[in-house]
Amino acid sequence: MLKRSLLSSLLIITFFASLSTVIARDNVLKLDKTMLGNEQRISLASAKEWIYRAGNNPDWARTDFVASGWEKKNPSELSVKDADKEGRVEGWFRLRLVLDSTFQSIPLDFRKTGWAAVDLYVDGKLIKTYGITGSFGKSYKEYYPYFSPTLPIILVPGQEHMVALHWVDYVSPLFPEILKSTPDALESLTLFGPDAVKDLLSSFRTKTIYLTLWLIISAIMTLLFWLIPFQGPQERNVVRSLAVWGTLTCIHNLFLFIEVFQLPYSLYFSTFLAAWLLFYVSFPFSVVAIAHILGRPLSLVLRVVIIAVATIGGIATIIIGDNRIGSVSTVLGSLVVMYLLVAAWKNVRGAQWPVVVGAIISLVSYLTYAAIIYGIIDLPTKLAMTGALIAIPLSFVVYIILRFREILMDVESKAAAVVRITEEKQDLLASQNQQLEMQVEERTSELNKFLKELTATQAQLVQKEKLASLGELTAGIAHEIQNPLNFVNNFSELSEELVVELEGELSKGYIAEASAIAVDIRSNVQKIRQHGGRASNIVRGMLEHSRSTSGDVQPTDLNQLIEEYLRLAYQAQLTKHPGFHCELITDFDPELGQIDVVPQEIGRVLLNLFGNAFYTVYSKGKQNPDFKPLVWISTKLAHPDSVEIRVRDNGMGIPEAIKSKIMQPFFTTKPTGEGTGLGLSLSYDIITKAHGGSFSFESSEGEWSEFYVKLFSK
């Protein structure tokens, strides 16, 4: 009887064990190569073979754990209903999967997205933690899912593997009806093939490039818009509208760019939604600017309507989460632009054409973007957004260049008229002088003869004394002023050609080439500003050199003054040449005391000497990478009533042929645009004329130069 009972029990146990085995096999997810598809991705989040249990027990990761009483639920099915009173969802998912033989020699990667914190176990071993689930005594931390890399995972074909997930999520503080990870739930767990991993990395790089390009261009253009000095009412309205538009666009691009950093959930979505609101709100301001440029300003009512529709569309996009609503505002603005282009087409002149072309490109880009959002066409949205965001600001740069050119031409025309009138007056004056001379000659021939001889003698003396220096001075001034003007005209014409080429590249969709051309345009604009400033500096230097030195003499700690200006000069050199390095050696006489000087004027001399020293060692360093730049500065109480300052460098030295010229005004050995040639001349005048001291130098070509400044303490 006992034997029969034991046999019956053994049969019952064997039956249920077999039944459990059958059920276990039914719950195994079998994967084959065809499931990768063309994109080489297999989504695991929605697989029906997952089982789930709320709570937390590390033993649930073990492969030998019997998961009885678990419910069938996959990660994509979690909802706010699974949250506790604190809005926390915590539980474990288990999945048994098998790869068939078609996966031989195919490496697989695993990627987890979504904001939930997850501990990933494979066959009972902790492989990866995403965020911090709160296990192991650590505080909870959500996982930042964007720009997240893949994880190589070893799954042996033909062998059953157990995947366990310790899952912790929270209800969204911004959208209480969903969990934080709900928007990415269906794609939150994915197996990647090798090609898909490459595509993912490529998409990261492409997105980063686009975001960086948008931010840099919009920031540069916005700065340009705010700094434009137009004073006319039309230009002022244009600049004001584009400055506001550029500022909103720049903030929009900044909010998008910070996505590359790991942000908290609430901050990320707040900036993301704000970015899209700004995208739609900024568009009407570009429409207003185009209307002003084309000479057809919009009425106040129409401007308010366009801005209001854009704002409402942007807010609706944020609330409903559908870009198609916000794109209605871009379509409305595009229709207004189309009307403006058609109405003003026959009257478009000169600098207005680039804006018309930019408006057309931007219009096509905005309409393309709307078509993409509505699913009418299939193109990358970033390509359309790039055209929409940079076409108008780039076309406005060309507009500015052409407007400045028109202004310069107008100034030249007026200057020519002034010259012509002056010449006519000079001719009239010459005629009157001739008549007067004839009258004088008739009355006093002897006096006239004497006057002619005296005039000739004076002319010869002036000619002998000033001809050499005057010739060099006149040529130098003309050369220094003409060169910047030539550069301004040349770079303006070159920028105009580059913009035409840029528009062609953008129309073809060649973003890399367009970015390179945009960099060239920015470089040209900087050069225009640089050479304009060059001409201004030359004129300023001429004025400073011509006027007498002024200032109050006061007791000054010369050592401290030298140290301050040495630091300023060295910092200025570092700003111009970030990689520059020079060893500074100072030897200040502590017995020097205070000297009666004009500190501002002595500071100007020191800045010039230090700047020249740094320039020559920097130039020598570019020719010889092993060169070690050195600059020595010393002060010495030479006599009880005199002080000596020495500045020595181991740079290029001064050639013998030009030693007699370096004190002449406007003489310089620096390339055009880097020096006016007035530094040493002004320094000489300050020391010798204003302070009654001496200024001299010694040099060995290719080895060193040393300048000596001697001041008298009384």
C-alpha positions as CSV (number, residue, x, y, z in Angstrom):
1,M,0.0,0.0,0.0
2,L,2.8,2.4,0.9
3,K,4.7,1.4,-2.2
4,R,1.6,2.2,-4.4
5,S,1.2,5.6,-2.6
6,L,4.8,6.5,-3.2
7,L,4.5,5.5,-6.9
8,S,1.4,7.7,-7.3
9,S,3.1,10.6,-5.7
10,L,6.1,10.2,-8.0
11,L,3.8,10.1,-11.0
12,I,2.1,13.3,-9.9
13,I,5.4,15.1,-9.3
14,T,6.7,14.0,-12.7
15,F,3.5,15.2,-14.4
16,F,3.7,18.7,-12.9
17,A,7.4,19.0,-13.5
18,S,6.8,18.1,-17.2
19,L,3.9,20.6,-17.3
20,S,6.2,23.2,-15.8
21,T,8.8,22.4,-18.5
22,V,6.2,22.7,-21.3
23,I,5.1,26.1,-19.9
24,A,8.7,27.3,-19.6
25,R,9.4,26.4,-23.2
26,D,6.3,28.2,-24.3
27,N,7.7,31.4,-22.5
28,V,11.1,31.3,-24.3
29,L,11.6,34.1,-26.9
30,K,13.2,32.6,-30.0
31,L,15.2,34.9,-32.2
32,D,16.4,34.4,-35.8
33,K,18.4,36.6,-38.1
34,T,15.4,37.6,-40.2
35,M,14.0,39.4,-37.2
36,L,16.8,42.0,-37.4
37,G,15.3,43.4,-40.6
38,N,17.0,46.0,-42.8
39,E,17.6,48.3,-39.9
40,Q,19.3,45.4,-38.0
41,R,17.3,46.1,-34.8
42,I,15.1,43.9,-32.7
43,S,12.9,45.6,-30.2
44,L,12.6,43.5,-27.0
45,A,10.4,45.9,-24.9
46,S,7.1,44.7,-26.5
47,A,7.9,41.0,-26.5
48,K,5.0,38.9,-25.0
49,E,7.4,36.5,-23.3
50,W,8.3,38.9,-20.5
51,I,7.0,38.2,-17.0
52,Y,6.8,40.8,-14.3
53,R,6.5,41.1,-10.5
54,A,6.3,44.3,-8.5
55,G,8.7,44.8,-5.6
56,N,12.4,44.1,-5.2
57,N,14.3,40.9,-4.4
58,P,17.9,40.4,-5.7
59,D,17.2,36.6,-5.8
60,W,14.8,37.2,-8.8
61,A,17.9,37.7,-11.0
62,R,19.0,34.1,-10.4
63,T,18.6,31.6,-13.2
64,D,17.4,28.8,-10.9
65,F,14.7,31.0,-9.3
66,V,11.2,29.6,-9.9
67,A,9.1,32.5,-11.0
68,S,5.7,31.4,-9.8
69,G,2.9,33.9,-9.4
70,W,4.4,36.4,-11.9
71,E,2.2,38.1,-14.4
72,K,2.8,38.3,-18.1
73,K,3.7,42.0,-18.8
74,N,6.4,43.6,-20.8
75,P,8.2,46.9,-20.1
76,S,6.1,48.8,-22.6
77,E,2.9,48.0,-20.7
78,L,3.9,49.7,-17.5
79,S,1.7,52.7,-16.6
80,V,0.8,55.1,-13.8
81,K,-1.5,52.4,-12.5
82,D,1.5,50.4,-11.4
83,A,2.8,53.4,-9.3
84,D,2.5,53.6,-5.6
85,K,1.3,56.6,-3.6
86,E,4.7,58.3,-4.1
87,G,4.5,57.9,-7.8
88,R,7.2,55.2,-7.8
89,V,7.1,52.0,-9.9
90,E,9.5,49.3,-8.9
91,G,9.6,45.7,-10.0
92,W,11.5,43.0,-11.9
93,F,11.1,41.7,-15.5
94,R,12.4,38.3,-16.6
95,L,12.8,37.0,-20.1
96,R,14.2,33.7,-21.4
97,L,15.5,33.9,-25.0
98,V,17.3,31.8,-27.4
99,L,19.2,32.8,-30.6
100,D,19.1,30.2,-33.4
101,S,22.2,29.2,-35.4
102,T,21.7,32.0,-38.0
103,F,23.3,34.4,-35.4
104,Q,26.7,32.6,-35.6
105,S,29.5,35.2,-35.9
106,I,27.1,38.1,-35.6
107,P,28.0,40.5,-32.8
108,L,25.1,42.0,-31.0
109,D,24.8,45.2,-28.9
110,F,22.1,46.1,-26.3
111,R,20.7,49.6,-25.9
112,K,18.4,50.9,-23.3
113,T,16.5,54.2,-23.7
114,G,13.9,55.9,-21.5
115,W,14.3,57.6,-18.2
116,A,13.8,54.6,-16.0
117,A,16.7,53.4,-13.8
118,V,17.5,49.7,-14.6
119,D,19.8,47.0,-13.4
120,L,20.5,44.6,-16.3
121,Y,21.3,40.9,-15.4
122,V,22.2,38.2,-18.0
123,D,22.2,34.6,-16.7
124,G,22.3,35.9,-13.1
125,K,25.2,38.3,-13.5
126,L,24.9,42.1,-13.3
127,I,26.0,43.4,-16.7
128,K,25.1,47.1,-16.6
129,T,23.3,49.7,-14.4
130,Y,21.4,52.5,-16.2
131,G,21.1,55.3,-13.7
132,I,20.8,54.2,-10.1
133,T,17.8,52.0,-9.0
134,G,18.5,52.6,-5.3
135,S,20.0,49.1,-4.8
136,F,23.3,48.6,-2.9
137,G,22.6,51.4,-0.5
138,K,22.7,54.2,-3.2
139,S,20.2,56.9,-3.8
140,Y,17.9,56.7,-6.8
141,K,19.0,58.5,-10.0
142,E,17.1,58.5,-13.3
143,Y,18.9,57.5,-16.5
144,Y,19.5,60.1,-19.2
145,P,18.5,58.3,-22.4
146,Y,19.7,60.6,-25.2
147,F,23.0,60.1,-26.9
148,S,23.2,56.8,-24.9
149,P,25.7,54.3,-26.4
150,T,25.1,50.6,-27.0
151,L,26.5,47.8,-24.8
152,P,28.2,44.8,-26.4
153,I,26.4,41.7,-25.1
154,I,27.5,38.0,-25.5
155,L,24.6,35.7,-26.3
156,V,25.5,32.2,-27.5
157,P,23.4,30.9,-30.3
158,G,21.5,27.7,-29.4
159,Q,21.8,28.4,-25.7
160,E,19.0,29.6,-23.5
161,H,19.8,32.9,-21.7
162,M,17.9,34.5,-18.8
163,V,17.6,38.3,-19.0
164,A,16.4,40.0,-15.7
165,L,15.7,43.7,-15.3
166,H,15.4,45.5,-12.0
167,W,13.1,48.4,-13.1
168,V,12.5,51.7,-11.2
169,D,10.5,54.5,-12.7
170,Y,8.5,57.5,-11.6
171,V,5.4,59.3,-12.7
172,S,6.3,62.3,-14.9
173,P,6.1,65.6,-12.9
174,L,5.3,67.5,-16.1
175,F,2.8,65.0,-17.6
176,P,1.1,63.2,-14.6
177,E,-0.8,60.8,-16.9
178,I,2.3,59.0,-18.0
179,L,5.5,57.6,-16.5
180,K,8.9,59.3,-17.3
181,S,9.8,56.4,-19.7
182,T,6.4,56.1,-21.4
183,P,7.3,58.1,-24.6
184,D,10.2,55.8,-25.3
185,A,8.6,52.6,-24.0
186,L,8.3,50.6,-27.3
187,E,11.9,51.3,-28.2
188,S,13.3,51.2,-24.6
189,L,15.1,47.8,-25.0
190,T,16.7,47.0,-28.3
191,L,19.2,44.5,-29.8
192,F,21.5,46.1,-32.4
193,G,23.3,44.4,-35.3
194,P,26.8,45.8,-36.2
195,D,25.5,48.0,-39.0
196,A,22.8,49.5,-36.7
197,V,25.5,50.4,-34.1
198,K,27.5,52.3,-36.8
199,D,24.3,54.1,-38.0
200,L,23.5,55.1,-34.4
201,L,27.0,56.5,-33.8
202,S,26.7,58.3,-37.2
203,S,23.3,59.8,-36.2
204,F,24.9,61.1,-32.9
205,R,27.6,62.8,-34.8
206,T,25.3,64.2,-37.4
207,K,22.9,65.6,-34.8
208,T,25.7,67.2,-32.9
209,I,27.1,68.8,-36.0
210,Y,23.6,70.2,-36.9
211,L,23.0,71.5,-33.4
212,T,26.5,73.1,-33.2
213,L,26.1,74.7,-36.7
214,W,22.7,76.2,-35.8
215,L,24.0,77.6,-32.5
216,I,27.2,79.1,-33.9
217,I,25.6,80.7,-37.0
218,S,22.7,82.1,-35.0
219,A,24.9,83.5,-32.3
220,I,27.2,85.2,-34.7
221,M,24.3,86.7,-36.7
222,T,22.5,87.9,-33.6
223,L,25.7,89.6,-32.3
224,L,26.0,91.2,-35.8
225,F,22.4,92.4,-35.8
226,W,22.7,94.1,-32.3
227,L,26.0,95.8,-33.3
228,I,24.9,97.2,-36.7
229,P,25.0,101.1,-36.5
230,F,22.4,102.0,-39.1
231,Q,20.6,105.2,-38.2
232,G,18.0,105.5,-41.0
233,P,14.4,104.7,-40.0
234,Q,14.1,101.8,-42.5
235,E,17.4,100.2,-41.5
236,R,16.6,100.8,-37.9
237,N,13.3,98.9,-38.1
238,V,15.0,96.1,-40.1
239,V,17.8,95.7,-37.5
240,R,15.4,95.9,-34.6
241,S,13.2,93.1,-36.1
242,L,16.1,90.9,-37.0
243,A,17.9,91.4,-33.7
244,V,14.7,90.2,-31.9
245,W,14.4,87.3,-34.3
246,G,18.1,86.4,-34.0
247,T,17.9,86.5,-30.2
248,L,14.9,84.2,-30.1
249,T,16.5,81.8,-32.7
250,C,19.8,81.8,-30.8
251,I,18.1,80.9,-27.5
252,H,16.1,78.2,-29.4
253,N,19.3,76.7,-30.8
254,L,21.0,76.9,-27.4
255,F,18.1,75.0,-25.7
256,L,18.4,72.3,-28.4
257,F,22.2,72.2,-28.1
258,I,22.2,71.5,-24.4
259,E,20.5,68.2,-25.2
260,V,24.1,66.8,-25.7
261,F,24.6,67.2,-21.9
262,Q,23.0,65.0,-19.3
263,L,20.1,67.1,-17.8
264,P,17.5,66.2,-15.2
265,Y,14.2,65.1,-16.6
266,S,12.2,68.3,-15.8
267,L,15.0,70.6,-17.0
268,Y,15.4,68.7,-20.3
269,F,11.7,68.7,-21.2
270,S,11.3,72.3,-20.1
271,T,14.1,73.5,-22.4
272,F,13.0,71.2,-25.2
273,L,9.4,72.6,-25.1
274,A,10.6,76.1,-24.7
275,A,12.9,75.6,-27.8
276,W,10.0,74.7,-30.0
277,L,7.9,77.6,-28.7
278,L,10.7,80.0,-29.6
279,F,11.1,78.3,-33.0
280,Y,7.5,79.2,-33.9
281,V,7.4,82.6,-32.1
282,S,10.7,83.8,-33.8
283,F,9.5,83.3,-37.4
284,P,7.1,86.3,-37.6
285,F,10.0,88.7,-36.7
286,S,11.9,87.6,-39.8
287,V,8.7,88.3,-41.8
288,V,8.5,91.8,-40.4
289,A,12.1,92.5,-41.3
290,I,11.7,91.3,-44.8
291,A,8.7,93.5,-45.2
292,H,10.7,96.6,-44.1
293,I,13.6,95.7,-46.4
294,L,11.2,95.4,-49.4
295,G,9.7,98.8,-48.5
296,R,6.3,97.3,-47.6
297,P,6.1,97.4,-43.8
298,L,3.2,95.4,-42.3
299,S,0.4,97.1,-40.5
300,L,0.3,96.8,-36.7
301,V,-2.8,94.6,-36.9
302,L,-1.2,92.2,-39.3
303,R,2.0,92.0,-37.2
304,V,0.0,91.3,-34.1
305,V,-2.0,88.6,-35.9
306,I,1.1,86.8,-37.2
307,I,2.9,86.9,-33.9
308,A,-0.3,85.8,-32.0
309,V,-0.9,82.9,-34.4
310,A,2.7,81.8,-34.1
311,T,2.6,82.0,-30.3
312,I,-0.7,80.1,-30.0
313,G,0.6,77.5,-32.5
314,G,3.8,77.1,-30.4
315,I,1.9,76.8,-27.1
316,A,-0.6,74.3,-28.7
317,T,2.4,72.2,-30.0
318,I,3.7,72.0,-26.5
319,I,0.4,71.1,-24.9
320,I,-0.8,68.6,-27.5
321,G,2.6,67.4,-28.6
322,D,1.9,67.7,-32.3
323,N,4.2,69.8,-34.5
324,R,1.5,70.0,-37.2
325,I,-0.4,72.6,-35.2
326,G,2.6,74.9,-34.8
327,S,3.5,74.5,-38.5
328,V,0.2,76.3,-39.4
329,S,1.9,79.5,-38.2
330,T,4.9,79.0,-40.5
331,V,2.5,78.4,-43.4
332,L,0.7,81.6,-42.6
333,G,4.0,83.6,-42.4
334,S,5.1,82.0,-45.6
335,L,2.0,83.1,-47.4
336,V,2.7,86.7,-46.2
337,V,6.2,86.5,-47.5
338,M,5.0,85.2,-50.8
339,Y,2.6,88.1,-51.0
340,L,5.4,90.5,-50.2
341,L,7.7,89.0,-52.8
342,V,5.1,89.1,-55.5
343,A,4.0,92.7,-54.7
344,A,7.5,94.1,-54.5
345,W,9.1,92.0,-57.3
346,K,9.2,94.8,-59.9
347,N,10.7,97.3,-57.5
348,V,13.4,95.2,-56.0
349,R,16.8,97.0,-56.4
350,G,20.4,96.5,-55.4
351,A,20.9,95.2,-51.9
352,Q,17.3,94.0,-51.7
353,W,18.0,91.1,-54.0
354,P,20.0,88.9,-51.6
355,V,17.2,89.2,-49.1
356,V,14.7,88.2,-51.7
357,V,16.7,85.1,-52.6
358,G,17.2,84.3,-48.9
359,A,13.5,84.7,-48.3
360,I,12.7,82.3,-51.1
361,I,15.1,79.7,-49.8
362,S,13.8,80.2,-46.3
363,L,10.2,80.0,-47.6
364,V,10.9,76.8,-49.4
365,S,12.6,75.4,-46.3
366,Y,9.7,76.3,-44.0
367,L,7.1,74.8,-46.4
368,T,9.3,71.7,-46.8
369,Y,9.5,71.4,-43.0
370,A,5.7,71.7,-42.8
371,A,5.3,69.0,-45.5
372,I,7.6,66.7,-43.6
373,I,5.7,67.2,-40.4
374,Y,2.4,66.4,-42.2
375,G,4.0,63.3,-43.9
376,I,3.6,64.7,-47.4
377,I,7.3,64.1,-48.2
378,D,10.1,62.1,-46.6
379,L,13.2,64.2,-46.0
380,P,15.4,64.9,-43.0
381,T,13.8,67.6,-40.9
382,K,17.2,69.0,-39.8
383,L,18.0,69.7,-43.5
384,A,14.8,71.8,-43.9
385,M,15.3,73.5,-40.5
386,T,18.9,74.4,-41.5
387,G,17.7,76.1,-44.6
388,A,15.0,77.9,-42.7
389,L,17.3,79.1,-39.9
390,I,20.4,80.3,-41.8
391,A,19.1,81.5,-45.2
392,I,17.7,84.8,-43.9
393,P,20.6,85.8,-41.6
394,L,23.1,85.0,-44.3
395,S,21.2,86.9,-46.9
396,F,21.0,89.8,-44.5
397,V,24.8,89.8,-44.1
398,V,25.0,90.2,-47.9
399,Y,22.4,93.0,-47.6
400,I,24.6,94.8,-45.0
401,I,27.7,94.4,-47.2
402,L,25.9,95.8,-50.2
403,R,24.3,98.6,-48.2
404,F,27.7,99.6,-46.9
405,R,29.1,99.5,-50.4
406,E,26.3,101.7,-51.6
407,I,27.0,104.2,-48.8
408,L,30.7,104.2,-49.6
409,M,30.0,104.9,-53.2
410,D,27.7,107.7,-52.2
411,V,30.4,109.1,-50.0
412,E,32.9,108.8,-52.8
413,S,30.6,110.6,-55.2
414,K,30.1,113.5,-52.7
415,A,33.8,113.6,-52.1
416,A,34.5,113.9,-55.8
417,A,32.0,116.7,-56.0
418,V,33.7,118.5,-53.1
419,V,37.1,118.1,-54.9
420,R,35.7,119.4,-58.1
421,I,34.3,122.5,-56.4
422,T,37.6,123.0,-54.6
423,E,39.5,122.7,-57.8
424,E,37.2,125.3,-59.5
425,K,37.8,127.7,-56.6
426,Q,41.5,127.1,-56.7
427,D,41.5,127.9,-60.5
428,L,39.5,131.1,-59.8
429,L,41.9,132.0,-57.0
430,A,44.9,131.3,-59.2
431,S,43.5,133.5,-61.9
432,Q,43.0,136.4,-59.4
433,N,46.5,135.9,-58.1
434,Q,47.8,136.0,-61.6
435,Q,46.0,139.3,-62.2
436,L,47.3,140.7,-58.9
437,E,50.8,139.6,-59.7
438,M,50.6,141.3,-63.1
439,Q,49.5,144.5,-61.4
440,V,52.4,144.3,-58.8
441,E,54.8,143.5,-61.6
442,E,53.8,146.5,-63.5
443,R,54.2,148.8,-60.4
444,T,57.3,147.3,-58.8
445,S,59.3,145.1,-61.1
446,E,62.3,145.1,-58.8
447,L,60.1,144.0,-55.9
448,N,58.6,141.3,-58.0
449,K,62.1,140.1,-59.0
450,F,63.2,140.0,-55.4
451,L,60.1,138.2,-54.4
452,K,60.6,135.6,-57.0
453,E,64.2,135.0,-56.0
454,L,63.1,134.8,-52.3
455,T,60.3,132.4,-53.1
456,A,62.7,130.2,-55.1
457,T,65.3,130.3,-52.3
458,Q,62.6,129.3,-49.7
459,A,61.3,126.6,-51.9
460,Q,64.8,125.2,-52.3
461,L,65.4,125.3,-48.6
462,V,62.1,123.6,-47.9
463,Q,62.8,121.1,-50.6
464,K,66.2,120.2,-49.3
465,E,65.0,119.9,-45.6
466,K,61.8,118.1,-46.1
467,L,61.8,116.3,-49.5
468,A,63.3,113.1,-48.2
469,S,61.2,112.7,-45.1
470,L,58.1,114.2,-46.6
471,G,58.2,111.8,-49.5
472,E,58.4,108.8,-47.2
473,L,55.8,110.2,-44.9
474,T,53.4,111.0,-47.7
475,A,53.9,107.6,-49.3
476,G,53.5,105.8,-46.0
477,I,50.3,107.6,-45.1
478,A,48.8,107.1,-48.6
479,H,49.9,103.4,-48.6
480,E,48.6,102.7,-45.0
481,I,45.2,104.3,-45.6
482,Q,44.7,103.0,-49.2
483,N,45.4,99.4,-48.3
484,P,42.6,99.0,-45.7
485,L,40.2,100.7,-48.1
486,N,41.3,98.3,-50.9
487,F,40.8,95.3,-48.5
488,V,37.3,96.5,-47.5
489,N,36.2,96.7,-51.1
490,N,37.9,93.4,-52.1
491,F,36.5,91.4,-49.2
492,S,33.0,93.0,-49.7
493,E,33.0,91.8,-53.4
494,L,34.4,88.4,-52.4
495,S,31.7,88.0,-49.7
496,E,29.0,88.8,-52.2
497,E,30.3,86.0,-54.5
498,L,30.6,83.6,-51.6
499,V,27.0,84.2,-50.6
500,V,25.8,83.4,-54.1
501,E,27.9,80.2,-54.0
502,L,26.5,79.5,-50.5
503,E,22.9,79.8,-51.7
504,G,23.7,77.4,-54.5
505,E,25.2,74.9,-52.1
506,L,22.2,75.2,-49.8
507,S,19.8,74.7,-52.6
508,K,21.6,71.5,-53.5
509,G,21.6,70.3,-49.8
510,Y,25.4,70.4,-49.5
511,I,25.5,71.4,-45.8
512,A,29.2,70.7,-45.2
513,E,30.2,72.9,-48.2
514,A,27.7,75.5,-47.0
515,S,29.2,75.5,-43.5
516,A,32.7,76.0,-45.0
517,I,31.5,78.9,-47.1
518,A,29.8,80.4,-44.1
519,V,33.1,80.3,-42.2
520,D,34.7,82.1,-45.1
521,I,32.0,84.8,-45.1
522,R,32.4,85.3,-41.3
523,S,36.2,85.5,-41.9
524,N,35.7,88.2,-44.6
525,V,33.4,90.2,-42.4
526,Q,35.9,90.1,-39.6
527,K,38.6,91.2,-42.1
528,I,36.4,94.1,-43.2
529,R,36.0,95.2,-39.6
530,Q,39.7,94.7,-39.0
531,H,40.9,96.8,-41.9
532,G,38.3,99.5,-41.2
533,G,39.7,99.7,-37.7
534,R,43.2,99.8,-39.2
535,A,42.4,103.0,-41.1
536,S,40.9,104.5,-38.0
537,N,44.0,103.6,-36.0
538,I,46.3,105.2,-38.6
539,V,44.3,108.5,-38.4
540,R,44.2,108.4,-34.6
541,G,47.9,107.7,-34.5
542,M,48.6,110.7,-36.8
543,L,46.6,112.9,-34.5
544,E,48.3,111.7,-31.4
545,H,51.7,112.1,-33.0
546,S,51.0,115.7,-34.1
547,R,49.7,117.0,-30.8
548,S,52.0,117.9,-27.9
549,T,52.2,115.5,-24.9
550,S,50.0,116.6,-22.0
551,G,49.5,115.3,-18.6
552,D,50.4,115.9,-14.9
553,V,53.8,115.1,-13.6
554,Q,53.5,113.1,-10.3
555,P,55.8,111.0,-8.1
556,T,55.6,107.4,-9.5
557,D,56.9,104.1,-8.4
558,L,58.6,103.2,-11.6
559,N,59.2,99.6,-10.7
560,Q,55.5,99.0,-10.0
561,L,54.5,100.9,-13.2
562,I,56.8,98.7,-15.3
563,E,55.5,95.5,-13.7
564,E,51.9,96.5,-14.3
565,Y,52.4,97.4,-18.0
566,L,54.5,94.3,-18.5
567,R,51.7,92.2,-17.3
568,L,49.2,94.1,-19.5
569,A,51.4,93.7,-22.6
570,Y,51.9,90.0,-22.0
571,Q,48.2,89.4,-21.5
572,A,47.5,91.3,-24.7
573,Q,50.0,89.1,-26.6
574,L,48.4,85.9,-25.2
575,T,45.0,87.2,-26.4
576,K,46.3,87.7,-30.0
577,H,48.4,84.5,-30.0
578,P,46.9,81.9,-27.5
579,G,49.8,79.5,-28.0
580,F,52.5,82.2,-27.2
581,H,54.9,81.7,-24.3
582,C,57.8,83.8,-23.3
583,E,60.1,83.7,-20.3
584,L,60.2,87.1,-18.6
585,I,63.2,88.1,-16.5
586,T,63.0,91.2,-14.4
587,D,65.8,92.9,-12.4
588,F,64.3,95.9,-10.6
589,D,66.6,98.2,-8.5
590,P,64.9,98.3,-5.1
591,E,66.6,101.6,-4.3
592,L,64.9,103.3,-7.3
593,G,62.2,105.1,-5.2
594,Q,59.6,107.4,-6.8
595,I,60.3,109.4,-9.9
596,D,58.5,112.5,-11.1
597,V,57.0,111.5,-14.5
598,V,53.7,111.5,-16.4
599,P,52.7,107.8,-15.7
600,Q,50.2,107.6,-18.6
601,E,52.9,108.7,-21.1
602,I,55.6,106.5,-19.7
603,G,53.1,103.6,-19.8
604,R,52.6,104.2,-23.5
605,V,56.3,104.0,-24.0
606,L,56.5,100.8,-22.0
607,L,53.6,99.1,-23.8
608,N,55.3,99.9,-27.2
609,L,58.7,98.5,-26.1
610,F,57.1,95.4,-24.6
611,G,54.8,94.8,-27.6
612,N,57.8,95.1,-30.0
613,A,59.8,92.7,-27.9
614,F,57.0,90.1,-27.8
615,Y,56.4,90.5,-31.5
616,T,60.0,89.9,-32.5
617,V,60.4,86.8,-30.3
618,Y,57.1,85.4,-31.5
619,S,58.1,85.9,-35.1
620,K,61.4,84.2,-34.5
621,G,59.6,81.3,-32.7
622,K,57.4,80.7,-35.8
623,Q,60.6,80.2,-37.9
624,N,62.4,78.0,-35.3
625,P,60.2,75.6,-33.2
626,D,63.1,74.9,-30.8
627,F,63.6,78.6,-30.1
628,K,63.1,79.7,-26.4
629,P,61.8,83.3,-26.2
630,L,63.3,85.5,-23.5
631,V,62.6,89.1,-22.6
632,W,64.7,91.0,-20.0
633,I,63.6,94.1,-18.2
634,S,65.8,96.0,-15.7
635,T,65.8,99.3,-13.9
636,K,68.8,101.0,-12.3
637,L,69.6,104.1,-10.4
638,A,72.5,105.1,-12.6
639,H,73.3,108.3,-10.7
640,P,71.7,110.1,-7.8
641,D,69.6,112.1,-10.3
642,S,69.1,109.7,-13.2
643,V,67.3,106.4,-13.8
644,E,67.9,103.9,-16.6
645,I,65.4,101.4,-18.0
646,R,66.5,98.6,-20.3
647,V,64.3,96.3,-22.4
648,R,66.2,93.4,-24.1
649,D,64.9,90.5,-26.2
650,N,66.5,87.6,-28.1
651,G,64.4,88.0,-31.1
652,M,65.1,88.9,-34.8
653,G,67.3,92.0,-34.1
654,I,67.3,95.1,-36.2
655,P,69.0,95.0,-39.6
656,E,71.8,97.6,-40.1
657,A,70.1,99.1,-43.1
658,I,67.0,100.3,-41.2
659,K,68.5,101.3,-37.9
660,S,68.5,105.0,-39.0
661,K,64.8,104.8,-39.9
662,I,63.0,103.1,-37.1
663,M,62.4,106.3,-35.2
664,Q,60.7,107.9,-38.2
665,P,56.9,108.2,-38.1
666,F,55.0,105.6,-40.1
667,F,58.1,103.4,-40.6
668,T,57.4,99.8,-39.7
669,T,58.7,96.3,-40.6
670,K,55.5,94.6,-39.6
671,P,53.1,93.2,-42.2
672,T,50.3,95.5,-43.4
673,G,47.5,95.7,-40.8
674,E,49.8,94.9,-37.8
675,G,51.5,98.2,-37.1
676,T,51.2,101.9,-37.9
677,G,54.9,102.7,-37.5
678,L,54.2,105.4,-35.0
679,G,55.1,103.5,-31.8
680,L,58.8,104.2,-31.5
681,S,58.4,107.8,-32.9
682,L,55.8,108.6,-30.2
683,S,58.0,106.9,-27.6
684,Y,61.0,109.0,-28.6
685,D,59.0,112.2,-28.4
686,I,57.6,111.3,-25.0
687,I,61.0,110.5,-23.4
688,T,63.1,113.3,-25.0
689,K,60.7,116.2,-25.4
690,A,58.1,115.7,-22.6
691,H,60.5,114.3,-20.0
692,G,63.9,115.6,-21.1
693,G,65.4,112.2,-21.1
694,S,67.2,110.1,-23.7
695,F,66.0,107.2,-25.8
696,S,68.5,104.9,-27.7
697,F,69.0,101.3,-28.7
698,E,71.5,98.6,-29.7
699,S,71.0,95.5,-31.7
700,S,72.6,92.5,-33.4
701,E,70.7,91.3,-36.4
702,G,69.2,87.8,-35.9
703,E,70.3,87.7,-32.2
704,W,69.0,90.5,-29.9
705,S,67.9,94.0,-29.5
706,E,68.1,96.3,-26.4
707,F,66.4,99.7,-25.9
708,Y,67.6,102.2,-23.3
709,V,65.4,104.8,-21.6
710,K,67.1,107.4,-19.4
711,L,65.1,109.7,-17.1
712,F,66.2,112.3,-14.7
713,S,64.7,112.1,-11.2
714,K,64.9,115.9,-10.6
